Structures are given as structure tokens and as C-alpha cells.
Amino acid sequence: MGLNCTFAFFTTTAIALAVYLQTASDSIAGGDAGELVAEGCNLGVAHPPGYPLYTVIVYFITSLGKHYLQNLSPAYLVNATSCLFGSIASGLVAATVYEISTNLRLEDEKDQPIVRQSSSIAAGLLCAFSPLLWQYNTSAEVFALHNLFVASIAFALTKYNQQKNSLRMVVIGAYLCGLSLTNQHTAILLVVPVAAWVLFSSTIERKKLIVISVVSFFAGISCYVLLPILETMYPHAGSWGNVKTMRGFIRHFLRKDYGTLQLWSGGGDNATEDMITRTLSWVADFAMHQLCHPALMLFLVLGCTRVCFPNKRNKRNVKSRTIVHSGIATGRVIIASLIFYLVAFHSLSNLPLSNSLLFAVHQRFWMHPNILCFILVGVGFDTAARKMPPMAATRLLPIIMVAIPLVTCTLNFEASDQSENQVFRGYASSILETLPPQSLLLINYDMTFTSVRYMQECEGLRDDVQTINLSMMTYPWFKEKQHLHHGLQFPGSHYTKGNTVAWLNGGFTFAEFLDANPDHNIYIAGRLSHEDPSYVEQYEEKPHGLVRHITRRSSSIGPVEEYRNSSLHAWQTVTKHLPPNNLPSETKYPQSTWEWTVKKEFVDHLVSRSTYLLDIALRSPQAQVLPSIAEAAAWLEVATSLDEKLDNSPSMKKNLGLAYMNIVRSNENHFPIVEDIFGSTHNETEHVWVGPNDEDWKAWATKQWQRSWGEFLDMSSAREEADYQSVKQIYDTVMKSSRERPHQK
């Protein structure tokens, strides 16, 4: 790297790193972040394909933190490491743009390093501050390191094209290609076109080139031998797969648990978009969201045009025996790699883009082509600058080039600033701290498993609670993990559906697992992997905070007040870690984010606990149930205030009306004051929170009943409810009676 190129690299890296560190959270993010950091903290094996390089890096960083930076959380240390990877990647984008632009300069053209520096730094920072890269370059995911590999390979390509007879560049490039695959397999979509170009264009003797490239490549990818070593040396519950055998290792490497060459194991009819539709979605996202303005797409076109259709004078100014200029060659390989990635990835990807959250999961894999595009945008900046008068280019251009990334940073800063984001630390804590000692927590939801696993493995929270990922328990290799779950009995090899071939061959159902562990206090988060009629018949789930307590069914209803008090205590813990007035805002965290799902889950469990409490109170033969009915009504009102969509829910209106009707019917003499653990402001529950202002609390409940069931009956969708006619009949009878009563007086 020359002095000017070095300046562009370090300037871009330093600015990006400063901003990234300012916006990074000291908590774990959603998605896979929690699991990846947890496996790194203890040198475990992450989900397929294993990510051995990332695991070792996380272990090294968190180990340093334990000894020298105890005041910083493991999550922040890994987030900060991602910031470093992402900022270096942006610096390499700038350096690559500078090298390509330098190589494209005509011999008779005046050298203007400041023009190339300005264009390069602008492209690098535009890349750094695009919302997608900003999000993942500041969080503990493998994508920041992948971005670094993509930018590194692109820069190595520019250096190779400048010296095609250099064995050193071949060794470095091949090693980077192999090492990149130990972090993210989609790197193969860059490795293939780059390797093909090197094989085609190199002036090194062919056999020698192949041997050196293969050896260097396998030296890089050999990091994968760490997987069986780590599982043998550091076995612990919760790690994925059985990679100690060759068959298990290959299965893990090829991601067969998910489906090789697929992103999602739940494909099928939902994955309806074709390759062209997905590619057009990427184009729209890049133009409308990743660039600060769609007009900047013009510079992408300029960059592509310059390398694809060079000035004829360029061909007379080649500096080596290569057929085309090195800058043109690099640009063309980048364009070819971009096209190859878009076609191959969008042909294989099977995530349905109609689902907002799954769209965001798919979108993460667009950072790879985006980086290639930002390089071409930088070449476009330089191309436009060369058309400017020399005086304007040297004085005005730097100002313009500073303004573009500055505007991008300003526009995206608020949405990308996660420095105050504690959602998943609060979410995991609100689950773990509600559980009794020595409990067993069964999880079948990625967001729950990854965040809980991080808090237990890296921060040591409630390590007395055993956790099992139900989806892991469905794989045949789980039998090799059973001995790591101390004190539990497994009635077979793995969890499966009853009366199936897998069950006959040694699997077990969920009910059979519960039957084998009758003395354990078992809770569940998420849904079962398989339908289980025996489980439904023999067991019930009692809402308990953000999880559900599994108990044996009983013909009699237990003390309602006992359940109300115990579940209330659990929710007091939940609201301590997830204050309702501080739940993720939909403005900052739309449906495409994991944070949005935390708020949704909070409200869903709030409704679940309320309806369950109302149900057992109405079925209970006990006399003193008014506190439970009043609390159920109050909490349903709170849920409606937190999620406006519930205000249009027929079942919500029906249950509210049912609660208020039974308050009116109650024979109890005093109205209970419901404890407000939500910090509710003025809403329909104010009467409940502060107690009745007068003696006629039944009149208040009557108005609430009339409002709720009246709105229920006015909803067209309510007609589909099974008990619509019963509700209508009761409502009409009461309203008719109330109208007739004044006349009778």
C-alpha cells in the first residue's frame, strides 16, 4: 500500500470505528448472537456449520476480558470486536477503490491523489454507514468478520492483478479464501469467481500455481479440525451436533440439519419468490435504503461502465503483459463476482420474503454483494471527479465527498444507535429469574435459547437451571449429548413424533420424556416440535411470566388465589427487567427486528396469563375469586394499551366483557384494588388501580361490560366466533331489560 492509499485506509477505518463504538450495545443482540458468544465463552460447537474461527476469536476476546477488563460485559467485548472487523472492512473498501482508481489513471492524465483519496474515503464511509452493515458491524455475529473477508479478498485481488507472477499474492489470496469458509460458507460465492480468474490469468506455471493454491487454501480451511478437538476436550450441554465422528463432522459442515445449500429448514409452499424477484428485492433495498439517496445509483452505473467499457486509450497504456489493465481486470472480476453471488444465492435461498422477520434474516446475506457495489460506487465517484475541471476537483470534490457519508451517518444514526439497547439481557433475565431453583427449562424458540444461553454461559446467571433446546433434541445425534444433562432420564435416543418409524426405532415423545422425569420442575418456552395427543391429555401448561409451567392435569381446580399470587410474583420479576413503558418502540424496532418480537411475546404472555386466570376463576367452586377476575380484566386492558391491534380482536373484547359481567354478578361485598405493576397511565383500568371512587363499583363494571360486548358484536369478524350467538343473546336480553326497567318504575 502506498502512502496515499494507506491514508485512505486508516482515515476510513478510524472514523468508522469511532462511530461504531459509540453506537454499540453492551448487551447481546437477537438472532444467533447469544449462541455464538456462548459457545465462544466455553469453546463449544455452534449450530451448523460450526463457525470454528469465530468461536476461537470470541474465546480469546472474552478470556482477555475476564482477566483485564472485568468491568466490561462479554457481549460488549465481542460487539466491540465486530466494530473493529467492520471498520477495517470499510477501510479496505476505501483502499480497494484507491488502488483500482490509480490503476485506471491514464499515463498522460494529471495525477490528483486528493481526488482518489476523497472518492475512496467517501465510498468506504458510505459502506460503513449504510444501515445494514452498520447494524451487523456492531453486533456479535459472524457477519462483521465475513465483511472483513470479502473486503480483504477484494483488496488482495487488486494487488494480484498488479503482479500476476507473485507467488506471495497467490498464497495470501488462497489462504484468505480457505480461512473465510471457516467463518461463513457464502464466502464460496466470492472464492469461486476469484479463483477462476487467478487460474485463467496467472503467469505462474500452471501445475505450480495449482499446488500452491490448493495447499494454501487447505491451510486456511484446516481451522475446521478444531471442531472435533473442541467437542472432545470441552464437552458441555447445549453445544450442537456430534462432530467427533467423521459422519457427524461432515453432516455439521454441510449443514444437513438445516438442509445443505438452504437457509431455512421450514421451506415448502411459503417460499414462493423466484430468483428474479429476490434479486429485484435486493436492488430495491440497496437503492432505497443502503444508499443515502437513490440518485447515488448513478455512480454505481458509472463505475461499472468505466471498467466494462474503458477508454480506448487505456489499452495503449497497459503496464504489464496482461491483456487488460489491472484496474479494469479487478473491476470486471468484482462485477462478475457480484452477478455470480446474486444469481447463485437467490436461486438457492428459500426464506419467504413475505414474512418481515424472515426477510430481515435473508437481508443479512446482502452485505456481501453490497460491499462489492460500494467498491464500484467509489470507482464511479472517481470517474465523475475526472470529468470536473482540475480546480473544482481538488477544492470542491473533497467537500462533496465528506458531505455524502456525513449525511448518510446522520440519517442512519438514530436507527443504528444501539448503545442503550438492553432488550435481550432484560428478556433472558426476566425468564431465568422467575424460575424456582434447579428447574428444567425446555426451549423451542431461537430468540429465547440464544439469549438465555448467553446469560448462563457467559455471565453466569442462574446456572442452576438446566436448559434444553427442543429442536436439538429432535436430531438422532442428541443421544450422544444425553449424558451431559445430569439428573435427567431420556426414554430413547431422541425426541420425535409418536407412532412413526423414528419412534419405533428408539425415539421418544414429549409425554414420554415428562413421564420419565416426574420429579423435575419443568417449564417450557415456545411450542412443541411435534403434535402429542398424550401430552395434551395428561398435562397442562400454566402461564408463568414469559414461560409456561408444565404440570399433570387434575380433575379439580387448585386454589385460584395461590396461582394468582405466584404468577403475579413472576410478573413482578418480568417487569423489573422489562418495564412496560420501556419496551422496544415499533418506530425504532419494526416487525423485521428481533426486538419487536420481545414486545409481542411480552403482550402475548400477558394475555395468556390473564385469560388463564379468568378461566380458572370462573370454573372454580371457591367463593373468593373476585380479585382474580378483577386482575384478569385489568391486565387485559393493559395488554390492549400496549398493542393497539388487540383493540380489534374479537376474543379480547369477548373476554373483557366476560370478566366485567362476572364482576357485576359477584356476591362479594368489597371491590379489590389490583396492584399496578405496569406503571399504567390513565386508561380503562384506572378505576381498578385506584379503587372505586364511590360505592357503586358494579355500575362501573356494567358500563365496561356494555362497552366490551357492544364492540364485540359490532365486529364483522366476531361472527366467526363459536359462542357469538350466546354472547349476542345475553347482551340483547340484558340491554332490553335495562331499557324496560325505567318504564316499570
Secondary structure, DSSP 4 states (H G I P E B T S, - for coil): --HHHHHHHHHHHHHHHHHHHHH--SS--STTHHHHHHHHHTT---STT--HHHHHHHHHHHHHHHHH-TTS-HHHHHHHHHHHHHHHHHHHHHHHHHHHHHHHS-TTSPP-HHHHHHHHHHHHHHHHTSHHHHHHTTSSSTHHHHHHHHHHHHHHHHHHHH-TT-HHHHHHHHHHHHHHTTT-GGGHHHHHHHHHHHHHH--S-HHHHHHHHHHHHHHHHGGGGHHHHHHHHS--TT--S-TTSHHHHHHHHTTTTT-TT-S-SS-GGG----HHHHHHHHHHHIIIIISSSGGGHHHHHHHHHHHHS--GGGGGG-SSSSSS-HHHHHHHHHHHHHHHHHHHHHHH----TTSHHHHHHHHGGGHHHHHHHHHHHHHHHHHHHHTS-HHHHHHHHHHHHHHHHHHHHHHHHHHH--TT--HHHHHHHHHHTTSPTT-EEEEE-HHHHHHHHHHHHTT-TTTTSEEEEHHHHTSGGGGGTGGGSTT---SSSSB--TTSHHHHTT-B-HHHHHHH-TTS-EEEEE--SS--HHHHHHEEEEEETTEEEEEE--SS---HHHHHHHHHHHHHHHHHHS-GGGSPPTTTS-TTSHHHHHHHHHHHHHHHHHHHHHHHHHH---S--HHHHHHHHHHHHHHHHH-GGGGG-HHHHHHHHHHHHHHHH---SSPPPPP--S---SSTTHHHHH--SSS-HHHHHHHHHHHHHHHHHH-GGGGGSTTHHHHHHHHHHHHHHHHHHHHH-
